[in-house]
Amino acid sequence: MAASHIFKVVFVNQGKVYEIYARKVSHGSLFGFIEVEELVFGERSAVVVDPSEEKVKAEFEGVKRTYLPLHSVLRVDEVRQQGSAKVSSFEGSNVTPFPVPLYTPGDKK
């Protein structure tokens, strides 16, 4: 029986920290982006509903694949069990860093 991989992807978007779970994560075909496919969310049959997870689920509803810029990804972990997807405020500075280009061509002298 093949092992089922689940990845926890933590990234920053518009001043909030997102934590999502997916079955496939790769460098993708777009330079400077991480491709995240087959997003996994908790079951709806549970009596207790997590409003944070429902918010993330609604935001990614209908998304087959998403591309995350490399500079926004904080970490990618392969985990044994799926947790709860959530959005939290970015603790730290009130200053948002300006995105820096990943690749800058060298001087042509």
N, C-alpha and C positions, 0 to 999 in steps of 0.2 A: 504494500500500500504506500503510495507516494505521500511524502510529508507536505502538509499545507503551510505555505509561508504566509505570514502576516507581518506587514511593516507598519511601524508607527512613524508618521512624518510630522515634524513640528516645524512650522514656518511662521513668519511675520507678514501680516498684510494690513495696511492702513492703521497702524498703531495697535493692532490686536495680535495675540499669539493663537494660532490655530493648531490643534492636535487632531489629526485624522488617521484612519487606518485603511490600508489598501493591500491587495494581494500581489500587485505588480508595481515595481518601481525601477526605472531605468534612466539612462542619460538621454534617451529619446533622439529624435531626428533634428530638433532645433538646437542650435549652438547656444550654450549658456542657460539651458533650461533642463529641469528634471521632469520626466514624464511619470505621472501617477495614474494607474488604471485600476479598475474594479474596486472602487471605494466600498468599505464595509461599515455598516452601522448596526447598532443593537436591534434586538427584536422589538416589534411594536406590541407584542402580546403581554408584555410585562405590566403589572399593575401600577408600578411607580414609573413615571415618565420624567426624564431629565430634560428640563427646558433648554439647557445649553446644547445638548446633543440634537434636539429637535431643530434648533436654529441652524446648526451646521448642516443637518440633513436637508432642510428646506433650501439652503443656499446652494447645495450641490445636487439638488434633484434634477434628474435628466442628464447629468454629466457623465459621459462615457469615459473621458480621459481629460486630465487637466495638466497643464504645463506650469511649473513653478520656477521663477527665476532663481538661479543658483545663489545670488546674494541674499535672498529672503529665507532660504532654508537654514534652520538652526541645527537640525539633526535628523537622521534617519536610522531607526533601530529595527532589527528583526526581533519580534517578540513571540513568545509561546502562546499567549492568549490575547484576544482582542479586549481593549478597554473601552472606555466611553469617549467618543469624540467630543471636543469642547472648544470653546472660544473664551479666552481670558484677556484681561487688559495687560498691556506691556508694562511691567513694573521696571522702573529705572528712571531714565531721563525723560524730560518733556520735549526734547529735541529729537526730531526724526532725521537720521542721516540721509544725505543726498546719495542716490544710487551711483556707484562708481562703475565705469565700464569694465567688463571682465577682460577684454582684449583690447590693447591699444597698440596700433602699428608703430614700429620703431622709426626713428628719423632716417630719412633717405638722403644721405649727404653725398 
